[in-house]
Every structure is written in C-alpha cells, then in structure tokens.
C-alpha cells in the first residue's frame, strides 16, 4: 500500500470463479467514504466480465464527478494483497462488486474519456477486520489486524 496520486493505493490480485478470473491485477484506492467496493468499467472489461449483461444497480452512484451508472456483479470475489509486513492475505467480498462507468463529459461536441478507478470501500474494511493506518504527511499507510 502506498500514498499515490489518487490516494491510498493497494495492488490486488483478483479471483472470481464465476467469471473465470484467475489472476487479474488491479490497483484499488482505499475510500472510507464509500460504502461498497467498486471495480472500474475498464477493468471489468479487461477481465472479460460481461458487464452489459449484469443487472443495473438500483440507483446511480453519486460522487464520481456526477451520477455514475453501476452494474451489480453479485458473485463472490477474492482479493489477494500484501501487507506492510510482507505477508500475503486473501480476503473475500461475498456480496460482490459494483462495476461503475464514469459519467460522460463532452467538450466541443466530443466525448472526453474519464478514466475509472477501483475503490476498496467500507464493506472490505469491515468484512476483513483490517485497520487502516495512514500518516499522509510522512507518506506512510498500511493495513493491519
């Protein structure tokens, strides 16, 4: 875990038998303000999740520069990451992930792509029982139990 350009970043290996993801790698931003864990639309497509066939989330997601569309990937996902001590942990997100698409931005009549980010939300922190430690001034952050 490190303090990156977009916040507290952690690289995770992703496993999901239902979608045949056996070792996808994605960077997540830890967001204590987010109730759920999100996977970006781009990464979902890269992992060949059939996003267009997934059910819509009951309401738009607010906070990504506007109202963002979200789909529900309700299968069990497993995330593997390394802690500051160098140990590897496997954590399960039993409720699945929300896959979100950034709102469209237009400039001079053309769509401007907005890159998506992956979010580790409170569901991950609460379910895993990890504590988040952050000393932003000294660029030190880590998860511990």
C-alpha positions as CSV (number, residue, x, y, z in Angstrom):
1,X,0.0,0.0,0.0
2,X,1.3,3.4,-0.8
3,X,0.2,7.0,-1.0
4,X,-0.3,7.5,-4.7
5,X,-1.5,10.3,-7.0
6,X,-5.2,9.5,-6.3
7,X,-4.9,8.5,-2.6
8,X,-4.1,5.4,-0.6
9,X,-3.4,2.7,-3.3
10,X,-3.2,-1.1,-2.9
11,X,-2.4,-3.5,-5.7
12,X,-4.6,-6.6,-5.5
13,X,-4.8,-9.9,-7.4
14,X,-8.5,-10.6,-8.2
15,X,-10.0,-14.1,-8.4
16,X,-13.6,-14.9,-9.2
17,X,-14.5,-18.4,-10.3
18,X,-18.0,-17.3,-11.6
19,X,-16.3,-15.0,-14.2
20,X,-13.2,-17.2,-14.7
21,X,-10.9,-14.6,-13.4
22,X,-7.9,-16.5,-12.1
23,X,-5.3,-13.8,-11.5
24,X,-6.3,-10.3,-12.6
25,X,-4.2,-7.5,-11.2
26,X,-5.8,-4.1,-10.3
27,X,-4.9,-1.1,-8.2
28,X,-7.6,0.0,-5.7
29,X,-7.9,3.2,-3.8
30,X,-9.0,2.8,-0.2
31,X,-12.1,5.0,0.3
32,X,-13.6,5.1,3.8
33,X,-16.4,7.3,2.4
34,X,-17.6,4.6,0.1
35,X,-19.9,2.0,1.5
36,X,-19.2,-0.5,-1.3
37,X,-16.2,-1.8,-3.2
38,X,-16.2,-0.8,-6.9
39,X,-14.4,-2.1,-10.0
40,X,-14.0,0.3,-12.9
41,X,-15.8,-0.5,-16.1
42,X,-12.5,-0.6,-17.9
43,X,-11.0,-3.2,-15.6
44,X,-14.2,-5.3,-15.7
45,X,-14.0,-5.4,-19.5
46,X,-10.3,-6.2,-19.3
47,X,-11.2,-9.2,-17.0
48,X,-13.9,-10.2,-19.6
49,X,-16.8,-9.7,-17.2
50,X,-20.0,-9.4,-19.3
51,X,-20.8,-6.0,-17.9
52,X,-23.7,-5.3,-20.3
53,X,-25.5,-8.4,-19.2
54,X,-25.3,-7.6,-15.5
55,X,-28.3,-6.0,-13.6
56,X,-28.3,-2.3,-13.0
57,X,-27.7,-1.1,-9.5
58,X,-31.0,0.3,-8.1
59,X,-29.7,3.9,-8.1
60,X,-26.9,5.9,-9.7
61,X,-23.7,6.2,-7.8
62,X,-23.1,9.8,-6.7
63,X,-19.6,11.2,-6.1
64,X,-17.6,10.4,-9.2
65,X,-18.0,13.8,-10.7
66,X,-21.7,13.3,-11.2
67,X,-24.1,10.4,-11.2
68,X,-22.4,7.3,-12.5
69,X,-24.1,4.2,-13.9
70,X,-23.3,1.0,-11.9
71,X,-23.9,-2.7,-12.5
72,X,-24.0,-5.4,-9.9
73,X,-21.5,-8.3,-10.2
74,X,-23.1,-10.2,-7.3
75,X,-20.7,-13.1,-7.4
76,X,-18.1,-13.8,-4.7
77,X,-14.8,-12.1,-5.4
78,X,-11.4,-12.8,-3.7
79,X,-8.7,-10.1,-3.4
80,X,-5.1,-11.0,-2.6
81,X,-2.8,-8.3,-1.4
82,X,0.4,-7.8,0.6
83,X,0.6,-6.0,3.9
84,X,3.4,-3.7,5.1
85,X,5.0,-6.7,6.9
86,X,5.3,-8.6,3.7
87,X,2.6,-11.2,4.4
88,X,0.0,-12.1,1.8
89,X,-3.7,-12.0,2.6
90,X,-6.7,-13.3,0.8
91,X,-10.0,-11.5,1.6
92,X,-13.4,-12.3,0.2
93,X,-16.1,-9.8,-0.8
94,X,-19.1,-12.1,-0.5
95,X,-21.6,-9.5,-1.8
96,X,-19.6,-9.0,-5.0
97,X,-18.6,-5.7,-6.6
98,X,-20.3,-2.8,-8.2
99,X,-19.0,-2.1,-11.6
100,X,-19.2,1.6,-12.4
101,X,-18.9,3.6,-15.6
102,X,-17.9,7.3,-15.3
103,X,-20.4,9.9,-16.3
104,X,-19.9,11.2,-19.9
105,X,-18.2,14.5,-20.3
106,X,-18.5,16.5,-23.5
107,X,-16.3,19.3,-24.8
108,X,-17.0,21.0,-28.1
109,X,-19.4,18.2,-29.1
110,X,-17.0,15.3,-28.4
111,X,-16.9,12.8,-25.6
112,X,-14.0,13.1,-23.3
113,X,-13.0,9.8,-21.7
114,X,-12.8,9.9,-17.9
115,X,-10.6,7.1,-16.5
116,X,-12.2,4.9,-13.9
117,X,-10.7,4.0,-10.6
118,X,-11.2,0.9,-8.4
119,X,-12.4,1.5,-4.9
120,X,-12.0,-0.6,-1.7
121,X,-14.9,0.6,0.4
122,X,-16.0,0.1,3.9
123,X,-17.5,-3.3,3.1
124,X,-14.0,-4.5,2.5
125,X,-12.5,-2.9,5.7
126,X,-15.4,-4.0,7.9
127,X,-15.6,-7.6,6.4
128,X,-11.8,-8.1,6.5
129,X,-11.4,-6.6,10.0
130,X,-8.3,-4.8,8.8
131,X,-7.5,-1.5,10.4
132,X,-6.4,1.3,8.1
133,X,-3.4,3.4,9.4
134,X,-2.5,6.5,7.5
135,X,0.2,9.1,8.1
136,X,-0.2,11.2,5.0
137,X,2.4,13.8,6.0
138,X,5.1,11.1,6.1
139,X,3.6,9.1,3.2
140,X,3.1,6.1,5.4
141,X,0.0,3.9,5.2
142,X,-0.8,0.3,5.9
143,X,-3.4,-2.3,6.8
144,X,-3.1,-4.3,10.0
145,X,-5.2,-6.7,12.1
